Amino acid sequence: MAPQFVRPPRLAPGSRVAALSLSSGFVTEVMGRYRAGVRQVAAEFGWEIVPAPNALRGPEYLDRHPQARADDLHWALRSSDIHGMVSIIGGDDSVRLLPFLDPRLIRQHPKAFLGYSDSTVTLTQFLRAGVMAYHGPSLLTDLAENGGLHPFVVAGLRRALVEEPRPFDLAPAPGWTAGGPDWADEHLQEVPRTFQPGGGWVWLQGEAVAEGHLIGGCLEVLDMLCGTPGWPAPELWRGAVLALETSNDVPPPRQVGYWLRNYAAQGILGEAAGLLLARPRGYTPEMTQDLYGWVRRVLAEAGRGEMPVVANVDFGHTSPQLTLPLGGRARLDPLAGRVTVAP
């Protein structure tokens, strides 16, 4: 039987959304960028961004006190006047929060949580608690986009978090970028970035339609999580559509292959329904082709040469990015070139 997930209440104009620094206190170094994200979210969605009690205390304090970061998540869950949560920015150590997290609170107070990168740790704990979570922009990235929110990001957030839940088709972004100006230079905040043509998706293999619940996140962070008490039980992976991305650490394609071999050894690839592979950050065209080769190779080794795989999808460490409802259903139709998601 497929796992069932609670859908958090939708967000609406007037919703109060807690800004959380679960991964890093870097925000205090770019407060102009933070204020831009708060303004743009309010203007587009009508949400009020409310910093959690420890969210703006800076990197030195938050690095020394992982429990304070976990306390912020608990505060947001318990507070009746907080309706959702957004990660301010990623990092590399929210796995340190695991001993302090109370997953019962996630189940008792299901609320929308939005983030990516190192937020993969928290997103995964929501799924382990049986609550959907949202892999998408953080406050300092796409929500504080230079010159205003990108329409592609706005549309994705509305479908996943705001509008009446109904299936929708994902689509490639018309353009993308991974670079940008110095966030500390507030004079550049209103200067739009230049986006290059998107190039569309790449279907690597598979012909049959496949469907399953979405699970995944940043591969480097999942690697840190593997083997800890926060790692999902086998039944949570069973029948899933994996949504996997790489970070600005730019892991070599062979390393991605090694991680996928680990998933094969765990039985995850053998029971997966399909794979969404994000546009890799920082890769040359040659590295991208090498990555595709490694993915096909490992899946063939696992006896999954028929499993649908679509690559170059706009989520994770790319802009603009989609919002994926983890725990929601995804349907991959390779011959039609469609990916349909039920939030």
C-alpha positions in Angstrom: 0.0 0.0 0.0 1.3 3.5 -0.9 2.1 5.7 2.0 -0.5 8.4 2.8 0.4 11.9 3.7 -1.5 14.7 5.4 -1.9 17.8 3.2 -1.2 21.0 5.1 -3.8 23.8 4.9 -3.3 26.1 1.9 -1.8 29.6 2.4 -3.8 32.7 1.6 -3.5 36.5 1.7 -3.0 37.3 5.3 -1.2 34.1 6.2 1.7 34.5 8.6 4.7 32.5 7.4 7.6 31.9 9.8 11.1 32.5 8.4 13.5 29.8 9.7 17.3 29.6 9.9 17.5 25.8 10.3 20.7 25.5 8.3 22.7 28.7 8.6 22.6 32.2 10.2 24.1 33.7 7.0 21.1 35.9 6.6 22.5 38.5 9.0 25.2 39.3 6.5 22.7 40.1 3.7 19.8 41.8 5.6 19.0 43.9 2.5 18.3 40.7 0.6 16.1 39.4 3.4 14.1 42.6 3.5 13.6 42.3 -0.3 12.3 38.8 0.0 9.9 39.9 2.8 8.6 42.8 0.6 8.2 40.7 -2.6 6.4 37.9 -0.9 4.0 40.3 0.7 3.4 42.1 -2.5 2.8 38.9 -4.6 1.0 36.6 -2.2 -0.1 38.8 0.7 1.8 36.6 3.2 3.4 38.2 6.3 6.9 36.9 6.8 7.6 36.6 10.6 11.2 35.7 11.7 11.4 32.9 14.2 12.8 33.9 17.6 16.4 32.7 16.8 16.3 33.1 13.0 18.2 36.4 12.9 20.7 35.8 15.7 23.6 35.3 13.3 25.9 32.4 12.3 28.1 32.4 15.4 25.1 31.8 17.7 23.2 29.4 15.5 26.3 27.3 14.7 26.9 26.8 18.4 23.2 26.1 19.2 21.5 23.6 16.9 18.8 23.1 19.5 17.8 26.8 19.1 17.2 26.2 15.5 15.1 23.1 16.3 13.2 25.2 18.9 12.3 27.6 16.1 10.7 24.9 14.1 8.8 23.7 17.1 7.7 27.3 17.9 6.4 27.7 14.4 4.5 24.4 14.5 2.9 25.2 17.9 2.0 28.8 17.3 -1.6 29.0 16.2 -1.0 32.4 14.4 1.7 30.9 12.2 0.2 29.2 9.1 3.4 28.1 7.2 7.2 28.1 7.2 9.9 29.0 4.8 13.6 28.3 5.0 15.7 31.5 4.8 18.7 29.8 3.1 20.4 26.5 3.0 23.7 25.4 4.5 25.4 22.2 5.3 24.6 21.1 8.9 20.9 20.9 9.7 21.5 17.1 10.2 22.7 18.3 13.6 19.1 19.2 14.5 18.0 15.6 14.5 18.6 14.8 18.2 16.4 17.9 19.1 13.5 17.5 16.7 10.1 16.3 17.9 8.4 14.6 14.9 5.2 14.3 16.8 4.7 18.1 16.6 4.9 17.9 12.8 2.1 15.4 12.7 0.1 17.2 15.4 0.4 20.6 13.7 0.7 20.0 9.9 1.8 23.2 8.2 3.4 24.0 4.9 7.2 24.0 5.0 9.1 25.3 2.0 12.8 25.0 1.2 15.5 23.1 -0.6 19.2 22.3 -0.4 20.1 21.6 3.2 16.4 21.9 4.0 16.2 18.4 2.6 16.8 17.2 6.2 13.6 19.0 7.4 11.6 18.1 4.3 12.4 14.5 4.9 11.3 14.6 8.6 7.9 16.0 7.5 7.5 13.0 5.2 8.6 10.6 8.0 5.9 12.2 10.1 3.3 11.6 7.3 3.0 15.2 6.3 3.6 16.7 2.8 6.4 19.2 2.4 7.4 21.5 -0.4 10.7 21.4 -2.2 11.0 24.9 -3.6 12.5 28.4 -3.2 14.0 29.8 0.0 13.5 33.3 1.1 17.0 34.6 0.0 17.0 32.9 -3.4 14.0 33.0 -5.8 11.7 34.8 -3.3 14.2 37.7 -3.2 14.8 37.5 -7.0 16.5 40.6 -8.3 14.0 42.9 -9.9 11.0 41.0 -8.6 9.7 37.4 -8.5 9.9 35.4 -11.7 6.5 34.5 -13.1 7.6 30.8 -13.3 8.3 30.8 -9.6 5.0 32.5 -8.8 3.0 30.0 -10.9 4.7 27.1 -9.2 4.1 28.3 -5.7 0.5 29.2 -6.4 -0.3 25.7 -7.8 1.5 23.9 -4.9 0.6 26.1 -1.9 -2.3 28.5 -2.7 -4.8 27.3 -5.2 -7.4 24.6 -4.7 -5.5 21.3 -4.8 -5.8 19.7 -8.2 -3.4 17.9 -10.6 -1.2 20.1 -12.8 1.5 19.6 -15.4 5.0 20.6 -14.7 6.7 22.5 -17.6 10.3 23.5 -18.4 11.3 27.0 -17.4 11.7 29.4 -20.5 15.1 30.4 -19.2 17.5 29.8 -16.3 20.5 31.0 -14.5 22.7 29.9 -11.7 24.7 33.1 -11.3 24.0 36.6 -10.0 25.2 39.7 -8.3 26.6 40.0 -4.8 23.7 39.9 -2.4 25.4 42.3 -0.1 25.3 45.0 -2.7 21.8 46.4 -2.2 22.2 48.7 -5.2 21.9 45.6 -7.4 18.8 44.2 -5.8 16.5 45.9 -8.4 18.6 44.9 -11.4 17.1 41.8 -13.1 19.5 39.0 -13.8 20.1 37.7 -17.3 18.5 34.2 -18.1 19.8 31.9 -20.8 17.4 29.7 -22.9 16.1 26.8 -20.8 16.7 24.0 -23.3 13.8 21.9 -22.1 13.8 18.5 -20.4 15.8 15.4 -21.5 14.0 12.0 -21.2 16.9 9.6 -20.6 14.9 6.3 -20.7 11.6 4.6 -20.3 8.4 4.4 -22.4 5.7 3.2 -20.0 3.7 5.5 -17.8 4.7 5.4 -14.1 3.2 7.0 -11.0 4.2 7.3 -7.4 4.6 9.7 -4.5 7.4 12.2 -4.6 10.4 11.9 -2.3 13.9 13.2 -2.5 15.9 16.4 -2.4 19.6 17.3 -2.5 21.8 14.3 -3.0 24.7 15.6 -0.9 22.4 16.2 2.0 20.7 12.9 1.7 24.2 11.4 1.8 24.7 13.1 5.2 21.3 11.9 6.4 21.8 8.2 5.3 22.3 5.9 8.3 20.9 8.4 10.8 17.6 8.1 12.7 16.2 10.7 10.2 16.6 8.4 7.2 13.2 7.2 5.8 12.1 3.7 6.4 12.0 1.3 3.4 8.3 1.6 3.0 8.5 5.4 2.5 10.7 4.8 -0.6 8.6 2.0 -2.0 6.9 2.9 -5.2 8.2 6.5 -5.1 9.1 8.9 -7.9 12.6 10.1 -6.8 13.3 13.9 -7.2 17.0 14.3 -6.9 19.3 17.3 -7.4 22.9 18.3 -6.8 24.2 21.5 -5.1 26.7 24.2 -5.8 29.4 21.8 -4.4 29.3 20.4 -8.0 29.8 16.7 -7.2 31.5 14.8 -10.1 29.1 12.7 -12.2 30.8 9.6 -11.0 30.0 10.6 -7.4 26.3 10.9 -8.3 26.7 7.4 -9.8 28.2 6.1 -6.5 25.3 7.6 -4.5 22.8 5.9 -6.9 24.6 2.6 -6.4 24.0 3.0 -2.7 20.3 3.5 -3.4 20.4 0.4 -5.5 22.1 -1.6 -2.7 19.4 -0.4 -0.3 16.7 -1.6 -2.7 15.4 1.9 -3.3 16.1 1.9 -7.1 14.6 -1.6 -7.4 11.2 -0.4 -6.1 11.1 3.2 -7.4 8.5 4.2 -10.0 10.5 6.9 -11.7 13.2 9.6 -11.4 13.1 13.4 -11.8 16.7 14.6 -12.1 17.3 18.3 -11.7 19.5 20.6 -13.8 23.0 20.1 -12.3 24.5 23.3 -10.9 27.9 24.2 -12.3 28.2 21.4 -14.8 29.8 21.8 -18.2 27.9 20.2 -21.2 30.5 17.4 -21.1 29.9 16.8 -17.4 26.1 16.7 -18.0 26.4 14.0 -20.6 28.7 12.1 -18.3 26.1 12.4 -15.6 23.4 11.0 -17.9 25.7 8.1 -18.7 26.2 7.3 -15.1 22.5 7.4 -14.4 21.7 5.0 -17.2 24.6 2.7 -16.2 23.5 2.4 -12.6 19.9 1.9 -13.4 20.9 -0.8 -15.9 23.0 -2.5 -13.2 20.0 -2.5 -10.9 17.8 -4.0 -13.6 15.8 -0.8 -14.1 16.7 0.1 -17.7 12.9 0.6 -18.3 12.3 3.0 -15.5 11.2 6.5 -16.7 13.8 9.2 -16.1 13.5 12.8 -17.0 16.5 15.1 -16.6 17.3 18.8 -16.7 14.2 19.6 -14.6 14.0 23.0 -13.0 14.2 22.4 -9.3 16.9 22.8 -6.7 20.1 24.8 -7.3 18.8 26.6 -10.4 16.7 29.7 -11.0 13.8 30.0 -11.5 12.7 26.7 -9.8 9.6 24.7 -9.5 7.9 23.9 -6.2 7.5 20.1 -5.8 4.9 18.8 -3.3 6.9 16.0 -1.7 4.4 13.3 -0.6 2.1 14.4 -3.5 1.6 12.1 -6.5 3.6 12.4 -9.7 2.8 10.8 -13.0 5.5 10.4 -15.7 4.4 9.9 -19.3 7.6 9.6 -21.4 6.0 9.2 -24.8 3.8 12.3 -24.2 6.6 14.1 -22.5 4.4 15.0 -19.5 5.0 15.1 -15.8 1.7 15.6 -13.8 1.7 16.4 -10.1 -1.1 16.2 -7.6 -0.3 18.5 -4.7 
